[in-house]
Amino acid sequence: MARIRFAEAQDTGTILRFIRALAAYEKLEQECFAEEDSLRTNLFGPKTYAEVLLIEEEGDATGFALFFHNFSTFLGKPGLYLEDLFVDPAHRGKGHGKALLKRLAELAVARGCGRLEWSVLDWNQPSIDFYLSLGARPMEDWTIYRLDGAKLENLARV
């Protein structure tokens, strides 16, 4: 039977393994620069920026969900943003992804959040179908924008 728990500092290597596997699945390895030290500092240091749930089967981690709080000004409430969800391919179809999302929904409700949100790549039809089966809906009128790297640094200096 699968068990979900919050990750701890000693799980940093496992988290990085899942992040790299997700990057490979999404064909984005060239954009994955995460290292154990930075993850340990930012997830488990004095100021934490995100939380991680691990799902385990017989003591072995089979997937993870990395999330953080955001805030909805329109709702006047916090929300949870799911940055990454990944289940090892060998364990897909066992309900692990659904169990992680259910746990996130429980946390969101318990913490007084007004919503749970995430993004999915347009080509990732298996994930899109999975999310739709849970009752999620795409935010079709919204486009995500991003500043990073040199463009982020340039704006910061303006």
KEDO-333452 format. One record per atom (N, C-alpha, C): residue number from 1; residue in three letters; atom name; y, x, z. Coordinates in steps of 0.05 Angstrom, whole numbers. Atoms other than C-alpha are relative to their C-alpha. Layout:
N
NODE     k     r    a       yy       xx       zz
NODE   NUM   ala   CA        Y        X        Z
...
END
This chain:
158
NODE     k     r    a       yy       xx       zz
NODE     1   met    N      -24       17        0
NODE     1   met   CA        0        0        0
NODE     1   met    C       25       18        0
NODE     2   ala    N      -25      -16        2
NODE     2   ala   CA       70       26      -18
NODE     2   ala    C       17       -5       25
NODE     3   arg    N      -18        1      -23
NODE     3   arg   CA      120       40       37
NODE     3   arg    C       27       11       -9
NODE     4   ile    N      -27      -10        7
NODE     4   ile   CA      196       48       29
NODE     4   ile    C       13       10       25
NODE     5   arg    N      -14      -12      -23
NODE     5   arg   CA      237       93       74
NODE     5   arg    C       25       14      -10
NODE     6   phe    N      -24      -15        7
NODE     6   phe   CA      305      126       75
NODE     6   phe    C       -8       30       -1
NODE     7   ala    N        5      -28        4
NODE     7   ala   CA      302      198       50
NODE     7   ala    C       14       16       22
NODE     8   glu    N      -11      -18      -19
NODE     8   glu   CA      317      255       98
NODE     8   glu    C        4       27      -14
NODE     9   ala    N       -7      -26       12
NODE     9   ala   CA      342      326       86
NODE     9   ala    C      -24       15      -11
NODE    10   gln    N       24      -14        9
NODE    10   gln   CA      272      353       79
NODE    10   gln    C      -12      -11      -26
NODE    11   asp    N        9       13       25
NODE    11   asp   CA      262      306       19
NODE    11   asp    C       17        9      -24
NODE    12   thr    N      -19       -7       21
NODE    12   thr   CA      316      340      -22
NODE    12   thr    C      -15       10      -25
NODE    13   gly    N       16      -10       23
NODE    13   gly   CA      265      376      -67
NODE    13   gly    C      -13      -23      -15
NODE    14   thr    N       12       24       13
NODE    14   thr   CA      230      310      -81
NODE    14   thr    C       21      -16      -15
NODE    15   ile    N      -22       15       13
NODE    15   ile   CA      296      276      -97
NODE    15   ile    C        8       15      -26
NODE    16   leu    N       -7      -15       24
NODE    16   leu   CA      314      332     -146
NODE    16   leu    C      -22       -2      -21
NODE    17   arg    N       22        4       19
NODE    17   arg   CA      245      326     -178
NODE    17   arg    C        3      -27      -15
NODE    18   phe    N       -4       26       13
NODE    18   phe   CA      258      252     -191
NODE    18   phe    C       25        0      -18
NODE    19   ile    N      -25       -1       17
NODE    19   ile   CA      329      265     -217
NODE    19   ile    C       -6       14      -26
NODE    20   arg    N        7      -15       25
NODE    20   arg   CA      302      316     -267
NODE    20   arg    C      -19      -16      -18
NODE    21   ala    N       18       16       15
NODE    21   ala   CA      246      270     -288
NODE    21   ala    C       15      -23      -14
NODE    22   leu    N      -17       21       12
NODE    22   leu   CA      297      214     -299
NODE    22   leu    C       17       11      -23
NODE    23   ala    N      -16      -13       21
NODE    23   ala   CA      341      261     -339
NODE    23   ala    C      -17        4      -25
NODE    24   ala    N       18       -5       22
NODE    24   ala   CA      281      279     -383
NODE    24   ala    C       -6      -27      -14
NODE    25   tyr    N        6       26       11
NODE    25   tyr   CA      263      205     -392
NODE    25   tyr    C       24      -11      -17
NODE    26   glu    N      -24       10       14
NODE    26   glu   CA      335      189     -412
NODE    26   glu    C       10       19      -22
NODE    27   lys    N       -8      -20       20
NODE    27   lys   CA      338      250     -458
NODE    27   lys    C       27       12        6
NODE    28   leu    N      -26      -10       -9
NODE    28   leu   CA      396      277     -417
NODE    28   leu    C       -3       26       16
NODE    29   glu    N        5      -24      -15
NODE    29   glu   CA      367      342     -390
NODE    29   glu    C       24       19       -1
NODE    30   gln    N      -23      -18        4
NODE    30   gln   CA      427      380     -418
NODE    30   gln    C       24       -7       18
NODE    31   glu    N      -21        9      -17
NODE    31   glu   CA      472      340     -372
NODE    31   glu    C       -7        0       30
NODE    32   cys    N       10        0      -28
NODE    32   cys   CA      431      349     -308
NODE    32   cys    C        5       28       12
NODE    33   phe    N       -7      -25      -12
NODE    33   phe   CA      462      404     -266
NODE    33   phe    C       -5        0       30
NODE    34   ala    N        5        3      -28
NODE    34   ala   CA      440      380     -197
NODE    34   ala    C      -17       23       10
NODE    35   glu    N       16      -21      -14
NODE    35   glu   CA      413      433     -149
NODE    35   glu    C       -5       -9       28
NODE    36   glu    N        8        9      -27
NODE    36   glu   CA      379      426      -82
NODE    36   glu    C       23        4       20
NODE    37   asp    N      -21       -5      -20
NODE    37   asp   CA      437      457      -43
NODE    37   asp    C       22      -21       -2
NODE    38   ser    N      -22       20        2
NODE    38   ser   CA      490      410      -71
NODE    38   ser    C      -10      -28        8
NODE    39   leu    N       11       25       -8
NODE    39   leu   CA      444      350      -62
NODE    39   leu    C       -2       -2       30
NODE    40   arg    N        3        0      -29
NODE    40   arg   CA      429      369       10
NODE    40   arg    C       27       -3       14
NODE    41   thr    N      -27        2      -12
NODE    41   thr   CA      503      378       26
NODE    41   thr    C       12      -28       -4
NODE    42   asn    N      -14       25        6
NODE    42   asn   CA      526      314       -8
NODE    42   asn    C      -16      -25        9
NODE    43   leu    N       16       23       -9
NODE    43   leu   CA      468      269       14
NODE    43   leu    C       -5        0       30
NODE    44   phe    N        8       -2      -28
NODE    44   phe   CA      454      296       84
NODE    44   phe    C       19       17       17
NODE    45   gly    N      -19      -17      -15
NODE    45   gly   CA      514      339      104
NODE    45   gly    C       18      -17       18
NODE    46   pro    N      -18       14      -18
NODE    46   pro   CA      572      321      150
NODE    46   pro    C       13      -24      -12
NODE    47   lys    N      -12       24       14
NODE    47   lys   CA      603      274       98
NODE    47   lys    C      -20       -7      -22
NODE    48   thr    N       19        8       20
NODE    48   thr   CA      551      236       59
NODE    48   thr    C       13      -18      -21
NODE    49   tyr    N      -12       15       22
NODE    49   tyr   CA      567      206       -9
NODE    49   tyr    C      -19      -21      -12
NODE    50   ala    N       19       19       10
NODE    50   ala   CA      503      168      -24
NODE    50   ala    C      -24        0       19
NODE    51   glu    N       25        3      -15
NODE    51   glu   CA      437      145        5
NODE    51   glu    C      -23       -1      -19
NODE    52   val    N       23        0       18
NODE    52   val   CA      367      150      -22
NODE    52   val    C      -23      -14       15
NODE    53   leu    N       25       12       -9
NODE    53   leu   CA      306      106      -13
NODE    53   leu    C      -22       13      -16
NODE    54   leu    N       24      -10       13
NODE    54   leu   CA      238      135      -28
NODE    54   leu    C      -22      -21        3
NODE    55   ile    N       24       16       -2
NODE    55   ile   CA      176       94      -43
NODE    55   ile    C      -24       18       -1
NODE    56   glu    N       23      -17       -2
NODE    56   glu   CA      111      125      -23
NODE    56   glu    C      -26      -16       -1
NODE    57   glu    N       26       11        0
NODE    57   glu   CA       39      110      -36
NODE    57   glu    C      -19       21       11
NODE    58   glu    N       18      -18      -14
NODE    58   glu   CA      -12      142       10
NODE    58   glu    C       14       26        7
NODE    59   gly    N      -15      -23       -9
NODE    59   gly   CA       42      189       35
NODE    59   gly    C       14       17      -22
NODE    60   asp    N      -13      -15       22
NODE    60   asp   CA       64      214      -34
NODE    60   asp    C       22      -17      -11
NODE    61   ala    N      -23       14       12
NODE    61   ala   CA      133      196      -61
NODE    61   ala    C       -6       -6      -29
NODE    62   thr    N        6        8       27
NODE    62   thr   CA      125      157     -125
NODE    62   thr    C       25      -10      -15
NODE    63   gly    N      -25        8       12
NODE    63   gly   CA      197      136     -138
NODE    63   gly    C       23        1       19
NODE    64   phe    N      -24       -1      -17
NODE    64   phe   CA      268      134     -113
NODE    64   phe    C       22      -18      -10
NODE    65   ala    N      -25       14        8
NODE    65   ala   CA      333       95     -113
NODE    65   ala    C       23       14       15
NODE    66   leu    N      -24      -13      -11
NODE    66   leu   CA      399      131     -102
NODE    66   leu    C       23      -19       -3
NODE    67   phe    N      -21       20        1
NODE    67   phe   CA      457       86      -84
NODE    67   phe    C       23        7       19
NODE    68   phe    N      -23       -4      -18
NODE    68   phe   CA      526       83      -51
NODE    68   phe    C       16      -25        1
NODE    69   his    N      -18       23       -2
NODE    69   his   CA      578       33      -29
NODE    69   his    C       23        3      -18
NODE    70   asn    N      -25        2       14
NODE    70   asn   CA      635       12      -73
NODE    70   asn    C       15      -24       12
NODE    71   phe    N      -15       22      -12
NODE    71   phe   CA      686      -43      -61
NODE    71   phe    C       10      -18      -22
NODE    72   ser    N      -11       20       19
NODE    72   ser   CA      704     -107      -99
NODE    72   ser    C       26      -11       12
NODE    73   thr    N      -25       11       -9
NODE    73   thr   CA      777     -123      -92
NODE    73   thr    C        1      -31       -4
NODE    74   phe    N        0       28        5
NODE    74   phe   CA      765     -192     -122
NODE    74   phe    C      -16      -15       21
NODE    75   leu    N       16       13      -21
NODE    75   leu   CA      711     -209      -71
NODE    75   leu    C       11        7       28
NODE    76   gly    N       -9       -9      -26
NODE    76   gly   CA      745     -171      -15
NODE    76   gly    C      -23        9       17
NODE    77   lys    N       24       -9      -14
NODE    77   lys   CA      677     -143        3
NODE    77   lys    C      -11       26      -12
NODE    78   pro    N       13      -23       12
NODE    78   pro   CA      637      -80       -5
NODE    78   pro    C      -23       -9      -18
NODE    79   gly    N       23        5       17
NODE    79   gly   CA      582      -75      -56
NODE    79   gly    C      -18       25        1
NODE    80   leu    N       17      -23        4
NODE    80   leu   CA      524      -29      -70
NODE    80   leu    C       -2        6      -29
NODE    81   tyr    N        3       -9       27
NODE    81   tyr   CA      521       12     -133
NODE    81   tyr    C      -25       17       -2
NODE    82   leu    N       25      -15        4
NODE    82   leu   CA      452       36     -155
NODE    82   leu    C        6       20      -22
NODE    83   glu    N       -5      -22       19
NODE    83   glu   CA      464      103     -189
NODE    83   glu    C      -25        6      -16
NODE    84   asp    N       25       -8       14
NODE    84   asp   CA      391      119     -205
NODE    84   asp    C      -23      -15       13
NODE    85   leu    N       26       11       -9
NODE    85   leu   CA      324       84     -200
NODE    85   leu    C      -21       12      -18
NODE    86   phe    N       21      -13       16
NODE    86   phe   CA      261      120     -222
NODE    86   phe    C      -26       -3       14
NODE    87   val    N       27        1      -10
NODE    87   val   CA      187      110     -213
NODE    87   val    C      -17       18      -18
NODE    88   asp    N       18      -17       16
NODE    88   asp   CA      136      162     -235
NODE    88   asp    C      -15      -17      -20
NODE    89   pro    N       14       16       20
NODE    89   pro   CA      104      138     -300
NODE    89   pro    C      -28       -8        9
NODE    90   ala    N       28        7       -9
NODE    90   ala   CA       34      140     -268
NODE    90   ala    C        0      -23       20
NODE    91   his    N       -1       21      -20
NODE    91   his   CA       58       89     -216
NODE    91   his    C       15      -25      -10
NODE    92   arg    N      -14       23       10
NODE    92   arg   CA       95       41     -261
NODE    92   arg    C      -20      -23       -4
NODE    93   gly    N       17       24        2
NODE    93   gly   CA       69      -30     -265
NODE    93   gly    C      -13       -8       26
NODE    94   lys    N       11        6      -26
NODE    94   lys   CA       51      -30     -191
NODE    94   lys    C       20      -15       18
NODE    95   gly    N      -21       14      -16
NODE    95   gly   CA      115      -65     -168
NODE    95   gly    C       18       18       16
NODE    96   his    N      -16      -19      -16
NODE    96   his   CA      148       -2     -141
NODE    96   his    C       30       -3       -7
NODE    97   gly    N      -28        4        7
NODE    97   gly   CA      213      -12     -180
NODE    97   gly    C       11      -26       11
NODE    98   lys    N       -9       26      -12
NODE    98   lys   CA      217      -85     -159
NODE    98   lys    C        3        2       30
NODE    99   ala    N       -2       -4      -29
NODE    99   ala   CA      203      -65      -87
NODE    99   ala    C       25       15        8
NODE   100   leu    N      -25      -15       -6
NODE   100   leu   CA      260      -15      -88
NODE   100   leu    C       24      -17       -3
NODE   101   leu    N      -23       18        4
NODE   101   leu   CA      308      -66     -117
NODE   101   leu    C        1      -22       21
NODE   102   lys    N        1       20      -21
NODE   102   lys   CA      285     -118      -67
NODE   102   lys    C       12       12       26
NODE   103   arg    N      -10      -14      -25
NODE   103   arg   CA      299      -68      -10
NODE   103   arg    C       30        4       -2
NODE   104   leu    N      -29       -3        3
NODE   104   leu   CA      368      -54      -39
NODE   104   leu    C       14      -26        3
NODE   105   ala    N      -12       26       -3
NODE   105   ala   CA      383     -128      -43
NODE   105   ala    C        0       -8       30
NODE   106   glu    N        0        5      -29
NODE   106   glu   CA      362     -135       30
NODE   106   glu    C       22       16       14
NODE   107   leu    N      -21      -17      -12
NODE   107   leu   CA      408      -77       49
NODE   107   leu    C       27      -12       -6
NODE   108   ala    N      -26       11        8
NODE   108   ala   CA      465     -107       10
NODE   108   ala    C        7      -25       16
NODE   109   val    N       -5       25      -15
NODE   109   val   CA      458     -175       44
NODE   109   val    C        5        7       30
NODE   110   ala    N       -3       -7      -28
NODE   110   ala   CA      449     -143      113
NODE   110   ala    C       27       14        6
NODE   111   arg    N      -26      -15       -3
NODE   111   arg   CA      512     -100      102
NODE   111   arg    C       24      -17       -8
NODE   112   gly    N      -22       18        7
NODE   112   gly   CA      554     -159       80
NODE   112   gly    C       12        6      -27
NODE   113   cys    N       -9       -6       27
NODE   113   cys   CA      559     -136        8
NODE   113   cys    C        1      -25      -17
NODE   114   gly    N       -3       22       18
NODE   114   gly   CA      581     -184      -46
NODE   114   gly    C      -16        3      -25
NODE   115   arg    N       15       -4       25
NODE   115   arg   CA      541     -153     -102
NODE   115   arg    C      -15       27        0
NODE   116   leu    N       16      -24        6
NODE   116   leu   CA      491     -101     -126
NODE   116   leu    C        3        5      -29
NODE   117   glu    N       -5       -6       28
NODE   117   glu   CA      508      -67     -191
NODE   117   glu    C      -13       26       -8
NODE   118   trp    N       10      -24       11
NODE   118   trp   CA      480      -13     -237
NODE   118   trp    C        6        0      -30
NODE   119   ser    N       -2       -3       30
NODE   119   ser   CA      483       12     -309
NODE   119   ser    C      -27        7      -11
NODE   120   val    N       24       -7       14
NODE   120   val   CA      428       19     -359
NODE   120   val    C        7        8      -29
NODE   121   leu    N       -5       -9       27
NODE   121   leu   CA      427       56     -425
NODE   121   leu    C       -7      -22      -20
NODE   122   asp    N        4       21       19
NODE   122   asp   CA      432        9     -485
NODE   122   asp    C      -28        1      -13
NODE   123   trp    N       26       -2       14
NODE   123   trp   CA      367       35     -516
NODE   123   trp    C      -24       -4       18
NODE   124   asn    N       22        1      -19
NODE   124   asn   CA      326       29     -452
NODE   124   asn    C      -11      -29        3
NODE   125   gln    N        9       28       -1
NODE   125   gln   CA      294      -38     -469
NODE   125   gln    C      -20       -6       22
NODE   126   pro    N       18        7      -22
NODE   126   pro   CA      237      -33     -419
NODE   126   pro    C       15       -5       27
NODE   127   ser    N      -15        4      -25
NODE   127   ser   CA      287      -26     -362
NODE   127   ser    C       17      -26       -2
NODE   128   ile    N      -16       24        4
NODE   128   ile   CA      332      -80     -391
NODE   128   ile    C      -17      -25        4
NODE   129   asp    N       18       23       -4
NODE   129   asp   CA      273     -128     -395
NODE   129   asp    C       -7       -4       29
NODE   130   phe    N        7        1      -28
NODE   130   phe   CA      254     -111     -324
NODE   130   phe    C       23      -12       16
NODE   131   tyr    N      -23       10      -15
NODE   131   tyr   CA      324     -124     -297
NODE   131   tyr    C        5      -29       -6
NODE   132   leu    N       -4       28        7
NODE   132   leu   CA      330     -189     -335
NODE   132   leu    C      -21      -18       13
NODE   133   ser    N       21       16      -13
NODE   133   ser   CA      263     -212     -306
NODE   133   ser    C        6       -5       29
NODE   134   leu    N       -8        4      -28
NODE   134   leu   CA      294     -204     -237
NODE   134   leu    C       24      -19        4
NODE   135   gly    N      -24       17       -1
NODE   135   gly   CA      353     -248     -254
NODE   135   gly    C       26       14       -3
NODE   136   ala    N      -25      -15        5
NODE   136   ala   CA      403     -193     -267
NODE   136   ala    C       12       -8      -27
NODE   137   arg    N      -13        7       25
NODE   137   arg   CA      454     -205     -321
NODE   137   arg    C       18       24       -9
NODE   138   pro    N      -18      -21       10
NODE   138   pro   CA      491     -155     -366
NODE   138   pro    C       29       -8        2
NODE   139   met    N      -29        5       -2
NODE   139   met   CA      566     -150     -357
NODE   139   met    C       12        7      -28
NODE   140   glu    N       -6       -5       28
NODE   140   glu   CA      580     -157     -431
NODE   140   glu    C       30        5       -6
NODE   141   asp    N      -29       -3        5
NODE   141   asp   CA      656     -159     -426
NODE   141   asp    C       11       26       12
NODE   142   trp    N       -9      -24      -13
NODE   142   trp   CA      660      -92     -390
NODE   142   trp    C      -11       25      -14
NODE   143   thr    N        8      -25       11
NODE   143   thr   CA      657      -21     -417
NODE   143   thr    C        6       22       22
NODE   144   ile    N       -3      -22      -19
NODE   144   ile   CA      647       40     -372
NODE   144   ile    C       15       22      -13
NODE   145   tyr    N      -15      -24        9
NODE   145   tyr   CA      697       96     -379
NODE   145   tyr    C       -6       23       20
NODE   146   arg    N        5      -23      -17
NODE   146   arg   CA      688      166     -352
NODE   146   arg    C       18       23       -7
NODE   147   leu    N      -13      -26        2
NODE   147   leu   CA      729      228     -341
NODE   147   leu    C      -17       20       14
NODE   148   asp    N       15      -21      -14
NODE   148   asp   CA      691      292     -326
NODE   148   asp    C        8       27      -12
NODE   149   gly    N       -4      -27       10
NODE   149   gly   CA      693      367     -336
NODE   149   gly    C       30        6       -3
NODE   150   ala    N      -28       -9        5
NODE   150   ala   CA      757      395     -366
NODE   150   ala    C       20      -23       -2
NODE   151   lys    N      -18       23        2
NODE   151   lys   CA      787      327     -381
NODE   151   lys    C        8      -11       28
NODE   152   leu    N       -5        8      -28
NODE   152   leu   CA      781      308     -307
NODE   152   leu    C       19       20       13
NODE   153   glu    N      -17      -21      -11
NODE   153   glu   CA      811      374     -286
NODE   153   glu    C       28       -1      -12
NODE   154   asn    N      -27        1       12
NODE   154   asn   CA      868      368     -336
NODE   154   asn    C       16      -24       11
NODE   155   leu    N      -15       22      -11
NODE   155   leu   CA      887      299     -311
NODE   155   leu    C        9        5       29
NODE   156   ala    N       -6       -7      -28
NODE   156   ala   CA      885      324     -239
NODE   156   ala    C       25       18        2
NODE   157   arg    N      -23      -19        0
NODE   157   arg   CA      937      377     -258
NODE   157   arg    C       25      -11      -12
NODE   158   val    N      -24       12       13
NODE   158   val   CA      985      330     -295
NODE   158   val    C       21       -5       20
END
